[in-house]
Amino acid sequence: MFNKKALTLFSLLAVACGQQAGTQTAETHPPLTWESCTTAGGCTQQSSSVVLDANWRWVHVTTGYTNCYTGNTWNATVCPDGTTCAQNCALDGADYEGTYGISTSGNALTLNFVTNSAQKNVGSRVYLMATDDTAYQSFKLLNQEFAFDVDVSQLPCGLNGAVYFSQMDTDGGASKYPNNKAGAKFGTGYCDSQCPQDIKFINGQANVEGWAPSTDDPNAGTGDMGTCCNEMDVWEANSISAAVTPHPCSVQGQTACTAGTNCGGTNRYGSLCDPDGCDFNSYRMGDTTFYGPSMTVDTGSKFTVVTQFLTNDNTTTGTLSEIRRLYVQNGQVIQNSKVNIPGMDAYDSITEDFCDAQKAAFNDTTSFQNNGGLTNMGTAMGSGMVLVLSIWDDYAAQMLWLDSDYPTTADPTQPGVARGTCATDSGNPEQVESASASASVTYSNIKFGDIGSTYTSN
């Protein structure tokens, strides 16, 4: 469950995104292999790469080096309005490892948390590219499973290594919006269920109107536009807690929203999407010894995360009916933990019944159901979604919604409040960025295919 504005308050390099393609730095995507699997034929290696999200990139005027955005403020001269800004500004290529701490080796991707070069960079977000290197890879998840290995041992309280699917346009929106000349090659077109308003360019226009610099993040702000779409959080985790969370929307595909109407903002549940989701966090669901250092899933060493997207008729055209999780560590398959909450059955997967029971037991808002639940989530999966991999800290809620007691004003003995063992005063971004600057996460061995085809056990 991404807390509202969690993605909109990333600590960025003191630059921003644009819509023209710059040429000052060559854009070379780090190569990354993954595997496509079938039960009949096994797994076949796919040669691909990753691309850095546009919001991290240097943006400058097309005729030179002048910044279009510096710190958390737009250059009013070259960006008097959204359309003119998009025409005047270009986003440039990235030094992936030197500036952003992003590196690949074979089938492994490592994201460093803090990277100090000419300027300090915090966190990153990348997308898996298709084999032609000009579009994002599309994954149709229904009646399929997705697996990857992860090492979260270097992710303490307050950090999140996230793997998720976003219903983005595979070309970054370039075909829909003529002002977007950069496209997927430069990481444009992001959207998620929080309808983030920090994205600098949306639908081919700069998000200049109503732009308000953040009061606590020197590199971020929010504009009048947001960008919404269905989001399937396969993995939000650190070494203490982990969650799998579908976030449906009332719309399909990337859709712009407007502040004060349907982006959420001051009315959390007034947006086009479900900001809370229906999350399965083992600790929150009553098993406090399942996930963590030296626990059933031992976060002190690497393990495999497998997520299955089951349909009502076991076909790729059926209706999404269940999201099931299992783990593999040291050659042993570990079934997901079971719910141990008063008033709930011993569920071990996400179904409509689980979500109804969870919202009732926790007295949570039924935003998940109100936005179409698993049905709308399944429709998005059937259309194809883009794989996102990231590392981030949380200026909005200090990641307490993932790994501590949240809300902090609630009684932690009440069902649903306790989500992990981190202290309620942990996760302050300034402290995390100082004390855990060397933190990192490594994702590897990504596989996708038929149910039961992506993992083995002894």
VOPAGU-2260 file (C-alpha; in pm, 1 decimal, decimal comma):
REM VOPAGU-2260
SITE   aa  ch    i         X         Y         Z
SITE  MET   A    0       0,0       0,0       0,0
SITE  PHE   A    1     168,7     319,4    -117,5
SITE  ASN   A    2      86,2     596,0     126,0
SITE  LYS   A    3     -57,7     903,4     -43,9
SITE  LYS   A    4     221,0    1114,0    -194,5
SITE  ALA   A    5     479,7     846,0    -117,9
SITE  LEU   A    6     574,5     838,1    -483,2
SITE  THR   A    7     517,3    1208,3    -529,2
SITE  LEU   A    8     777,4    1302,0    -270,0
SITE  PHE   A    9    1084,0    1119,0    -391,9
SITE  SER   A   10    1413,9    1291,6    -325,3
SITE  LEU   A   11    1525,0    1371,1    -677,5
SITE  LEU   A   12    1849,3    1491,5    -822,3
SITE  ALA   A   13    1813,3    1865,9    -855,3
SITE  VAL   A   14    1682,5    1835,8   -1210,7
SITE  ALA   A   15    1360,8    1722,3   -1371,5
SITE  CYS   A   16    1201,8    1563,7   -1672,0
SITE  GLY   A   17    1111,6    1709,4   -2009,9
SITE  GLN   A   18     943,3    1595,7   -2327,4
SITE  GLN   A   19    1199,4    1656,1   -2602,0
SITE  ALA   A   20    1494,9    1418,9   -2637,1
SITE  GLY   A   21    1827,3    1577,1   -2545,2
SITE  THR   A   22    2165,4    1488,4   -2693,4
SITE  GLN   A   23    2417,0    1617,2   -2438,2
SITE  THR   A   24    2457,7    1270,4   -2281,4
SITE  ALA   A   25    2406,9     948,1   -2475,9
SITE  GLU   A   26    2118,1     739,7   -2343,2
SITE  THR   A   27    2244,9     382,9   -2307,6
SITE  HIS   A   28    2012,9     146,7   -2123,8
SITE  PRO   A   29    2183,6     -99,0   -1886,3
SITE  PRO   A   30    2126,1    -452,4   -2021,3
SITE  LEU   A   31    1922,9    -697,7   -1814,2
SITE  THR   A   32    1813,0   -1049,5   -1901,1
SITE  TRP   A   33    1494,0   -1217,6   -1781,9
SITE  GLU   A   34    1314,8   -1541,7   -1868,9
SITE  SER   A   35     982,9   -1630,5   -2029,8
SITE  CYS   A   36     855,8   -1966,3   -1906,7
SITE  THR   A   37     603,5   -2235,7   -1998,7
SITE  THR   A   38     522,5   -2559,4   -1820,8
SITE  ALA   A   39     573,3   -2749,0   -2145,7
SITE  GLY   A   40     892,2   -2591,4   -2272,6
SITE  GLY   A   41    1073,9   -2452,7   -1972,6
SITE  CYS   A   42    1226,7   -2105,4   -1961,1
SITE  THR   A   43    1379,7   -1902,7   -2244,6
SITE  GLN   A   44    1615,4   -1612,8   -2183,8
SITE  GLN   A   45    1507,6   -1269,0   -2304,8
SITE  SER   A   46    1766,0    -998,9   -2371,3
SITE  SER   A   47    1635,1    -667,4   -2247,3
SITE  SER   A   48    1739,5    -356,3   -2052,2
SITE  VAL   A   49    1612,4    -102,3   -1801,7
SITE  VAL   A   50    1541,7     267,5   -1841,7
SITE  LEU   A   51    1549,5     541,2   -1578,7
SITE  ASP   A   52    1225,6     725,7   -1508,1
SITE  ALA   A   53    1212,2    1070,5   -1667,1
SITE  ASN   A   54    1151,4    1247,8   -1335,3
SITE  TRP   A   55    1513,4    1186,5   -1232,8
SITE  ARG   A   56    1673,0    1332,0   -1545,7
SITE  TRP   A   57    1843,9    1658,0   -1623,1
SITE  VAL   A   58    1613,4    1882,8   -1827,3
SITE  HIS   A   59    1747,4    2181,3   -2012,8
SITE  VAL   A   60    1655,9    2410,0   -2299,0
SITE  THR   A   61    1679,5    2246,6   -2639,4
SITE  THR   A   62    1925,0    2515,4   -2754,6
SITE  GLY   A   63    2174,9    2484,4   -2472,9
SITE  TYR   A   64    2247,1    2394,7   -2112,3
SITE  THR   A   65    2012,9    2624,0   -1919,5
SITE  ASN   A   66    1798,9    2433,1   -1670,1
SITE  CYS   A   67    1424,4    2427,7   -1721,9
SITE  TYR   A   68    1380,6    2325,9   -1358,2
SITE  THR   A   69    1621,1    2378,2   -1069,8
SITE  GLY   A   70    1576,6    2258,0    -711,7
SITE  ASN   A   71    1198,1    2251,0    -686,7
SITE  THR   A   72    1117,2    2548,9    -907,5
SITE  TRP   A   73    1041,2    2588,3   -1277,1
SITE  ASN   A   74    1227,8    2836,0   -1497,4
SITE  ALA   A   75     946,0    3083,7   -1565,0
SITE  THR   A   76    1116,3    3228,5   -1871,6
SITE  VAL   A   77    1128,5    2906,6   -2073,2
SITE  CYS   A   78     826,8    2750,4   -1898,5
SITE  PRO   A   79     552,1    3015,8   -1890,6
SITE  ASP   A   80     291,4    2746,3   -1956,7
SITE  GLY   A   81     276,2    2369,5   -1997,9
SITE  THR   A   82     276,0    2349,8   -2376,2
SITE  THR   A   83     554,6    2602,9   -2431,7
SITE  CYS   A   84     766,8    2434,7   -2166,1
SITE  ALA   A   85     733,8    2095,8   -2332,6
SITE  GLN   A   86     842,9    2249,1   -2662,7
SITE  ASN   A   87    1136,6    2440,5   -2512,3
SITE  CYS   A   88    1279,0    2167,8   -2288,7
SITE  ALA   A   89    1461,2    1840,8   -2344,3
SITE  LEU   A   90    1543,2    1564,0   -2101,7
SITE  ASP   A   91    1883,3    1410,5   -2142,3
SITE  GLY   A   92    2055,3    1077,5   -2120,8
SITE  ALA   A   93    2170,1     934,7   -1788,6
SITE  ASP   A   94    2495,1     817,6   -1635,4
SITE  TYR   A   95    2320,6     524,6   -1471,1
SITE  GLU   A   96    2589,2     405,1   -1234,0
SITE  GLY   A   97    2788,4     721,9   -1175,6
SITE  THR   A   98    2498,2     955,2   -1106,7
SITE  TYR   A   99    2212,8     727,2   -1001,1
SITE  GLY   A  100    2377,3     418,3    -851,7
SITE  ILE   A  101    2203,9     183,3   -1096,5
SITE  SER   A  102    2398,0    -116,8   -1224,9
SITE  THR   A  103    2325,2    -448,7   -1393,5
SITE  SER   A  104    2510,3    -776,4   -1432,5
SITE  GLY   A  105    2349,0   -1051,7   -1636,3
SITE  ASN   A  106    2006,3   -1106,2   -1479,6
SITE  ALA   A  107    2073,1    -889,5   -1172,7
SITE  LEU   A  108    1979,5    -525,8   -1115,0
SITE  THR   A  109    2121,9    -333,0    -817,9
SITE  LEU   A  110    1975,5      -1,5    -703,7
SITE  ASN   A  111    2183,9     197,2    -455,9
SITE  PHE   A  112    1995,9     429,9    -223,4
SITE  VAL   A  113    2224,9     736,2    -208,2
SITE  THR   A  114    2478,0     821,1    -477,4
SITE  ASN   A  115    2711,6    1117,4    -445,1
SITE  SER   A  116    2866,7    1251,3    -762,6
SITE  ALA   A  117    2847,1    1611,6    -882,7
SITE  GLN   A  118    2522,1    1624,8    -688,3
SITE  LYS   A  119    2351,7    1393,5    -439,3
SITE  ASN   A  120    2092,9    1151,7    -580,1
SITE  VAL   A  121    1847,3     965,1    -359,2
SITE  GLY   A  122    1652,0     663,0    -482,9
SITE  SER   A  123    1557,7     563,0    -834,0
SITE  ARG   A  124    1282,3     409,3   -1042,8
SITE  VAL   A  125    1339,2     206,5   -1359,3
SITE  TYR   A  126    1126,3      18,3   -1611,4
SITE  LEU   A  127    1195,2    -304,1   -1799,0
SITE  MET   A  128    1225,5    -243,0   -2171,4
SITE  ALA   A  129    1105,5    -461,7   -2456,1
SITE  THR   A  130    1373,0    -629,3   -2665,2
SITE  ASP   A  131    1364,3    -352,7   -2928,9
SITE  ASP   A  132    1475,5     -97,5   -2665,8
SITE  THR   A  133    1218,6     165,0   -2772,9
SITE  ALA   A  134     915,0      50,4   -2572,5
SITE  TYR   A  135     841,0     -88,3   -2230,0
SITE  GLN   A  136     788,5    -461,5   -2197,6
SITE  SER   A  137     417,3    -542,6   -2159,1
SITE  PHE   A  138     311,0    -818,5   -1918,8
SITE  LYS   A  139     -35,2    -971,8   -1937,1
SITE  LEU   A  140     -65,1   -1122,0   -1590,2
SITE  LEU   A  141    -392,7   -1315,4   -1592,6
SITE  ASN   A  142    -347,0   -1686,3   -1518,8
SITE  GLN   A  143      29,9   -1630,5   -1508,6
SITE  GLU   A  144     295,1   -1604,5   -1239,9
SITE  PHE   A  145     581,6   -1365,1   -1184,7
SITE  ALA   A  146     896,3   -1453,3    -990,4
SITE  PHE   A  147    1219,3   -1282,4    -895,8
SITE  ASP   A  148    1502,6   -1319,0    -646,0
SITE  VAL   A  149    1565,1   -1037,8    -402,3
SITE  ASP   A  150    1818,9    -944,2    -138,8
SITE  VAL   A  151    1662,7    -703,4     114,0
SITE  SER   A  152    1929,7    -750,5     382,2
SITE  GLN   A  153    2056,8    -395,4     321,1
SITE  LEU   A  154    1714,0    -229,3     349,3
SITE  PRO   A  155    1649,6    -110,9     706,4
SITE  CYS   A  156    1343,2      61,0     856,1
SITE  GLY   A  157    1216,0     351,2     649,8
SITE  LEU   A  158    1324,9     216,1     310,2
SITE  ASN   A  159    1123,4      37,7      43,1
SITE  GLY   A  160    1249,9    -179,3    -238,1
SITE  ALA   A  161     942,6    -197,5    -461,4
SITE  VAL   A  162     855,1    -420,4    -757,8
SITE  TYR   A  163     521,2    -348,9    -919,2
SITE  PHE   A  164     319,4    -327,1   -1238,4
SITE  SER   A  165     175,7       0,4   -1370,6
SITE  GLN   A  166     -82,4      36,1   -1647,3
SITE  MET   A  167     140,6     275,1   -1840,5
SITE  ASP   A  168     144,4     316,9   -2217,2
SITE  THR   A  169     425,2     102,1   -2354,2
SITE  ASP   A  170     556,2     391,4   -2567,3
SITE  GLY   A  171     552,1     631,0   -2270,8
SITE  GLY   A  172     253,3     812,6   -2420,2
SITE  ALA   A  173     443,5     937,4   -2724,4
SITE  SER   A  174     181,4     829,9   -2980,0
SITE  LYS   A  175    -102,2     999,1   -2791,3
SITE  TYR   A  176      70,7    1327,8   -2717,0
SITE  PRO   A  177     266,7    1497,3   -2998,8
SITE  ASN   A  178     466,4    1712,9   -2755,0
SITE  ASN   A  179     626,3    1399,8   -2609,3
SITE  LYS   A  180     922,0    1333,0   -2836,8
SITE  ALA   A  181    1124,2    1144,1   -2573,9
SITE  GLY   A  182     890,8     847,2   -2521,8
SITE  ALA   A  183     978,4     525,0   -2345,3
SITE  LYS   A  184    1345,7     552,9   -2439,9
SITE  PHE   A  185    1374,9     832,2   -2181,2
SITE  GLY   A  186    1134,8     686,1   -1922,9
SITE  THR   A  187     826,2     902,1   -1978,4
SITE  GLY   A  188     459,3     830,5   -1911,5
SITE  TYR   A  189     458,1     721,7   -1546,8
SITE  CYS   A  190     129,8     674,0   -1360,7
SITE  ASP   A  191      10,5     489,1   -1052,3
SITE  SER   A  192    -282,8     455,3    -814,2
SITE  GLN   A  193    -174,5     752,5    -601,6
SITE  CYS   A  194    -239,7     984,9    -900,4
SITE  PRO   A  195      97,5    1152,2    -833,3
SITE  GLN   A  196     113,1    1525,0    -893,2
SITE  ASP   A  197     491,7    1554,8    -870,3
SITE  ILE   A  198     542,3    1425,3   -1224,6
SITE  LYS   A  199     689,3    1716,4   -1418,1
SITE  PHE   A  200     537,0    1634,8   -1756,3
SITE  ILE   A  201     198,2    1466,3   -1802,4
SITE  ASN   A  202      24,4    1401,2   -2134,2
SITE  GLY   A  203     289,8    1591,9   -2323,1
SITE  GLN   A  204     260,9    1909,7   -2114,7
SITE  ALA   A  205     465,7    2048,7   -1830,3
SITE  ASN   A  206     291,1    2035,4   -1493,7
SITE  VAL   A  207     360,5    2406,5   -1443,0
SITE  GLU   A  208      15,1    2534,6   -1354,9
SITE  GLY   A  209     -32,7    2553,2    -980,0
SITE  TRP   A  210     316,4    2417,2    -912,5
SITE  ALA   A  211     391,5    2434,4    -537,9
SITE  PRO   A  212     745,8    2354,6    -419,6
SITE  SER   A  213     759,4    2104,3    -134,9
SITE  THR   A  214     818,3    2252,9     208,8
SITE  ASP   A  215    1038,1    1963,9     325,5
SITE  ASP   A  216    1190,9    1818,0       7,8
SITE  PRO   A  217    1419,9    2067,0    -170,6
SITE  ASN   A  218    1385,3    1886,9    -504,6
SITE  ALA   A  219    1014,1    1810,5    -527,9
SITE  GLY   A  220     679,6    1980,9    -562,5
SITE  THR   A  221     329,0    1927,0    -696,2
SITE  GLY   A  222     133,3    2075,1    -983,6
SITE  ASP   A  223    -234,1    2090,7   -1072,4
SITE  MET   A  224    -214,4    1772,9   -1281,5
SITE  GLY   A  225    -176,3    1416,5   -1161,6
SITE  THR   A  226    -140,9    1091,8   -1350,3
SITE  CYS   A  227    -352,8     790,7   -1251,1
SITE  CYS   A  228    -365,0     423,8   -1345,3
SITE  ASN   A  229    -413,7      75,3   -1205,5
SITE  GLU   A  230    -117,8     -46,7    -998,2
SITE  MET   A  231     -31,1    -398,0    -886,2
SITE  ASP   A  232     222,0    -384,4    -603,8
SITE  VAL   A  233     383,6    -726,4    -621,3
SITE  TRP   A  234     646,1    -636,1    -365,5
SITE  GLU   A  235     690,2    -346,4    -125,1
SITE  ALA   A  236     946,5    -448,1     131,9
SITE  ASN   A  237    1250,1    -396,3     344,7
SITE  SER   A  238    1423,5    -638,4     581,0
SITE  ILE   A  239    1146,8    -596,8     840,5
SITE  SER   A  240     813,4    -608,9     655,4
SITE  ALA   A  241     669,3    -691,0     314,1
SITE  ALA   A  242     333,8    -637,6     143,9
SITE  VAL   A  243     158,9    -742,5    -177,5
SITE  THR   A  244    -121,3    -503,0    -274,8
SITE  PRO   A  245    -355,2    -454,6    -572,2
SITE  HIS   A  246    -473,1     -94,2    -626,0
SITE  PRO   A  247    -764,2     -74,2    -874,2
SITE  CYS   A  248    -890,5     240,9   -1045,0
SITE  SER   A  249   -1226,9     347,5   -1178,3
SITE  VAL   A  250   -1054,2     417,0   -1512,2
SITE  GLN   A  251    -846,7     200,3   -1743,9
SITE  GLY   A  252    -510,8     314,3   -1879,4
SITE  GLN   A  253    -305,7     621,5   -1794,9
SITE  THR   A  254    -547,0     905,5   -1715,8
SITE  ALA   A  255    -470,5    1262,2   -1612,1
SITE  CYS   A  256    -648,5    1409,0   -1310,7
SITE  THR   A  257    -689,3    1765,4   -1185,6
SITE  ALA   A  258    -612,0    1893,3    -836,4
SITE  GLY   A  259    -917,7    1969,2    -630,1
SITE  THR   A  260   -1139,0    1734,3    -829,1
SITE  ASN   A  261   -1021,1    1378,0    -892,8
SITE  CYS   A  262    -653,1    1356,2    -789,5
SITE  GLY   A  263    -725,3    1294,6    -423,3
SITE  GLY   A  264    -515,0    1559,5    -249,9
SITE  THR   A  265    -691,9    1678,1      64,0
SITE  ASN   A  266    -969,8    1425,8      -4,2
SITE  ARG   A  267    -773,0    1100,6       0,0
SITE  TYR   A  268   -1060,3     893,7    -133,3
SITE  GLY   A  269   -1178,7    1144,2    -390,7
SITE  SER   A  270    -939,9    1032,8    -664,8
SITE  LEU   A  271    -984,1     808,5    -967,7
SITE  CYS   A  272    -801,2     523,4    -792,8
SITE  ASP   A  273    -780,6     330,9    -466,3
SITE  PRO   A  274    -485,3     472,8    -268,9
SITE  ASP   A  275    -495,0     207,7       7,8
SITE  GLY   A  276    -529,9    -113,7    -186,7
SITE  CYS   A  277    -606,7    -451,2     -34,4
SITE  ASP   A  278    -274,8    -543,9     121,4
SITE  PHE   A  279    -140,8    -871,6     252,3
SITE  ASN   A  280     136,3    -791,8     499,6
SITE  SER   A  281     205,4   -1103,3     708,5
SITE  TYR   A  282     283,7    -901,5    1022,3
SITE  ARG   A  283     -27,0    -688,6     984,1
SITE  MET   A  284    -233,6   -1001,1     922,8
SITE  GLY   A  285    -129,6   -1149,8    1257,2
SITE  ASP   A  286     179,5   -1364,1    1192,5
SITE  THR   A  287     464,7   -1172,5    1353,1
SITE  THR   A  288     729,3   -1444,7    1307,6
SITE  PHE   A  289     692,5   -1519,0     936,5
SITE  TYR   A  290     903,9   -1251,4     763,1
SITE  GLY   A  291    1221,9   -1089,0     890,8
SITE  PRO   A  292    1578,2   -1161,7    1003,4
SITE  SER   A  293    1612,2   -1530,5    1104,7
SITE  MET   A  294    1237,5   -1589,4    1057,4
SITE  THR   A  295    1051,1   -1833,8     830,9
SITE  VAL   A  296    1140,2   -1615,3     534,3
SITE  ASP   A  297    1487,4   -1507,2     646,0
SITE  THR   A  298    1559,0   -1158,6     516,4
SITE  GLY   A  299    1925,0   -1197,1     604,8
SITE  SER   A  300    1981,7   -1381,6     275,7
SITE  LYS   A  301    1845,4   -1393,6     -77,5
SITE  PHE   A  302    1512,6   -1561,9    -154,4
SITE  THR   A  303    1264,6   -1599,9    -440,6
SITE  VAL   A  304     928,2   -1424,9    -444,7
SITE  VAL   A  305     655,2   -1590,8    -653,3
SITE  THR   A  306     320,5   -1423,3    -720,0
SITE  GLN   A  307      38,9   -1602,2    -902,1
SITE  PHE   A  308    -256,2   -1426,4   -1063,9
SITE  LEU   A  309    -536,3   -1684,6   -1075,9
SITE  THR   A  310    -857,2   -1650,0   -1276,8
SITE  ASN   A  311   -1204,9   -1793,3   -1221,9
SITE  ASP   A  312   -1173,2   -2032,5   -1517,3
SITE  ASN   A  313    -794,8   -2088,2   -1518,9
SITE  THR   A  314    -753,1   -1908,4   -1851,8
SITE  THR   A  315    -573,8   -1593,5   -1959,2
SITE  THR   A  316    -910,3   -1438,3   -2053,1
SITE  GLY   A  317   -1091,1   -1515,9   -1728,3
SITE  THR   A  318   -1173,1   -1285,1   -1436,7
SITE  LEU   A  319    -903,8   -1227,7   -1173,5
SITE  SER   A  320   -1018,2   -1419,6    -865,8
SITE  GLU   A  321    -709,4   -1464,5    -647,0
SITE  ILE   A  322    -357,0   -1332,6    -597,6
SITE  ARG   A  323    -141,2   -1598,4    -433,1
SITE  ARG   A  324     208,1   -1561,8    -286,3
SITE  LEU   A  325     478,3   -1815,2    -206,8
SITE  TYR   A  326     851,2   -1802,3    -143,3
SITE  VAL   A  327    1148,4   -2023,8    -219,9
SITE  GLN   A  328    1458,7   -2007,9      -0,4
SITE  ASN   A  329    1747,6   -2254,1      21,1
SITE  GLY   A  330    1562,6   -2481,3    -220,4
SITE  GLN   A  331    1252,7   -2504,8      -1,9
SITE  VAL   A  332     909,8   -2376,3    -102,7
SITE  ILE   A  333     753,0   -2167,8     172,5
SITE  GLN   A  334     377,1   -2125,3     156,0
SITE  ASN   A  335     239,8   -1785,1     249,1
SITE  SER   A  336     147,7   -1712,5     609,8
SITE  LYS   A  337    -212,0   -1741,0     724,4
SITE  VAL   A  338    -429,6   -1468,1     868,7
SITE  ASN   A  339    -454,8   -1469,6    1247,7
SITE  ILE   A  340    -693,8   -1181,1    1313,2
SITE  PRO   A  341   -1012,0   -1196,3    1525,2
SITE  GLY   A  342   -1316,3   -1204,4    1302,4
SITE  MET   A  343   -1129,5   -1327,6     995,7
SITE  ASP   A  344   -1083,3   -1674,8     851,4
SITE  ALA   A  345    -732,8   -1812,8     804,8
SITE  TYR   A  346    -686,1   -1665,9     456,5
SITE  ASP   A  347    -346,1   -1700,5     290,9
SITE  SER   A  348    -410,7   -1512,6     -34,6
SITE  ILE   A  349    -589,9   -1207,0    -169,3
SITE  THR   A  350    -948,9   -1270,9    -279,3
SITE  GLU   A  351   -1262,3   -1056,9    -274,5
SITE  ASP   A  352   -1367,6   -1238,5      44,5
SITE  PHE   A  353   -1032,5   -1164,2     206,5
SITE  CYS   A  354   -1054,3    -795,8     113,2
SITE  ASP   A  355   -1411,5    -763,6     243,7
SITE  ALA   A  356   -1317,9    -932,7     570,0
SITE  GLN   A  357    -998,6    -728,9     611,8
SITE  LYS   A  358   -1166,0    -392,8     558,1
SITE  ALA   A  359   -1436,4    -486,4     810,0
SITE  ALA   A  360   -1193,4    -621,0    1070,8
SITE  PHE   A  361    -964,5    -317,2    1043,0
SITE  ASN   A  362   -1249,8     -67,2    1006,5
SITE  ASP   A  363   -1081,9      59,7     689,5
SITE  THR   A  364   -1240,1     258,3     409,0
SITE  THR   A  365   -1376,8      37,6     129,6
SITE  SER   A  366   -1198,0     230,1    -143,8
SITE  PHE   A  367   -1073,1     -98,7    -290,4
SITE  GLN   A  368   -1426,5    -227,1    -343,9
SITE  ASN   A  369   -1554,5     115,1    -453,3
SITE  ASN   A  370   -1298,0     120,0    -735,6
SITE  GLY   A  371   -1392,5    -217,4    -875,5
SITE  GLY   A  372   -1177,7    -449,5    -664,8
SITE  LEU   A  373   -1013,4    -747,7    -829,8
SITE  THR   A  374   -1238,5    -717,5   -1135,4
SITE  ASN   A  375   -1096,5    -380,7   -1240,7
SITE  MET   A  376    -748,7    -492,5   -1142,0
SITE  GLY   A  377    -789,3    -796,3   -1365,5
SITE  THR   A  378    -905,5    -584,8   -1658,0
SITE  ALA   A  379    -582,8    -386,7   -1631,6
SITE  MET   A  380    -379,6    -707,2   -1615,8
SITE  GLY   A  381    -549,8    -835,4   -1929,0
SITE  SER   A  382    -457,4    -518,4   -2118,3
SITE  GLY   A  383     -88,8    -543,6   -2029,3
SITE  MET   A  384     115,3    -364,8   -1762,7
SITE  VAL   A  385     470,8    -229,2   -1731,5
SITE  LEU   A  386     721,2    -364,5   -1478,3
SITE  VAL   A  387     860,9    -105,0   -1236,5
SITE  LEU   A  388    1154,8    -156,7    -997,6
SITE  SER   A  389    1257,3     104,7    -742,8
SITE  ILE   A  390    1414,5     202,5    -412,6
SITE  TRP   A  391    1277,1     495,7    -212,7
SITE  ASP   A  392    1220,0     664,8     121,1
SITE  ASP   A  393     899,3     831,3     231,4
SITE  TYR   A  394     858,7    1203,4     299,8
SITE  ALA   A  395     483,5    1164,2     352,4
SITE  ALA   A  396     460,8     895,3     622,7
SITE  GLN   A  397     818,0     773,9     688,9
SITE  MET   A  398     725,4     425,2     559,8
SITE  LEU   A  399     546,0     355,8     890,0
SITE  TRP   A  400     246,5     219,3     696,5
SITE  LEU   A  401     475,6     -67,0     587,5
SITE  ASP   A  402     699,7    -144,6     884,8
SITE  SER   A  403     569,2      13,5    1207,8
SITE  ASP   A  404     247,6     110,9    1391,6
SITE  TYR   A  405      28,7     324,4    1167,1
SITE  PRO   A  406    -147,0     555,8    1219,3
SITE  THR   A  407      85,4     646,3    1504,6
SITE  THR   A  408    -205,6     790,9    1701,5
SITE  ALA   A  409    -395,3     460,0    1700,0
SITE  ASP   A  410    -380,7     186,0    1963,3
SITE  PRO   A  411    -122,8     -63,3    1828,9
SITE  THR   A  412    -317,7    -351,9    1984,0
SITE  GLN   A  413    -611,8    -281,3    1753,1
SITE  PRO   A  414    -627,8    -508,5    1444,3
SITE  GLY   A  415    -448,7    -365,9    1143,1
SITE  VAL   A  416    -245,0     -98,1    1318,8
SITE  ALA   A  417      80,6    -289,3    1375,7
SITE  ARG   A  418     257,9    -356,7    1045,9
SITE  GLY   A  419     614,1    -431,1    1164,8
SITE  THR   A  420     866,7    -389,1    1444,1
SITE  CYS   A  421    1016,8     -54,2    1339,9
SITE  ALA   A  422     981,4     229,1    1591,0
SITE  THR   A  423     718,6     493,5    1523,7
SITE  ASP   A  424     990,7     759,0    1514,9
SITE  SER   A  425    1191,8     571,0    1250,6
SITE  GLY   A  426    1196,1     641,4     878,5
SITE  ASN   A  427    1262,0    1014,8     884,3
SITE  PRO   A  428    1406,7    1070,3     535,5
SITE  GLU   A  429    1681,2    1307,9     645,9
SITE  GLN   A  430    1799,3    1058,5     906,8
SITE  VAL   A  431    1761,2     758,2     675,6
SITE  GLU   A  432    1954,2     926,9     396,6
SITE  SER   A  433    2237,8     999,5     639,3
SITE  ALA   A  434    2249,7     678,1     843,4
SITE  SER   A  435    2162,6     437,5     559,4
SITE  ALA   A  436    2323,6     608,2     262,0
SITE  SER   A  437    2493,2     281,0     163,4
SITE  ALA   A  438    2165,5      86,0     153,2
SITE  SER   A  439    2081,7    -100,6    -165,6
SITE  VAL   A  440    1856,5    -366,7    -311,8
SITE  THR   A  441    1933,9    -629,7    -574,0
SITE  TYR   A  442    1663,8    -785,0    -791,9
SITE  SER   A  443    1763,0   -1081,2   -1006,4
SITE  ASN   A  444    1642,8   -1390,9   -1194,0
SITE  ILE   A  445    1314,8   -1235,6   -1313,5
SITE  LYS   A  446    1082,6   -1496,8   -1463,2
SITE  PHE   A  447     730,6   -1480,2   -1605,4
SITE  GLY   A  448     502,2   -1748,4   -1743,9
SITE  ASP   A  449     257,0   -2028,0   -1680,1
SITE  ILE   A  450     146,8   -2107,9   -1328,1
SITE  GLY   A  451     408,6   -2336,8   -1175,2
SITE  SER   A  452     671,5   -2273,4   -1443,4
SITE  THR   A  453     900,9   -2017,5   -1281,5
SITE  TYR   A  454    1040,7   -2196,3    -975,0
SITE  THR   A  455    1163,8   -2533,0    -857,4
SITE  SER   A  456    1230,0   -2688,8    -516,4
SITE  ASN   A  457    1447,6   -2965,0    -377,7
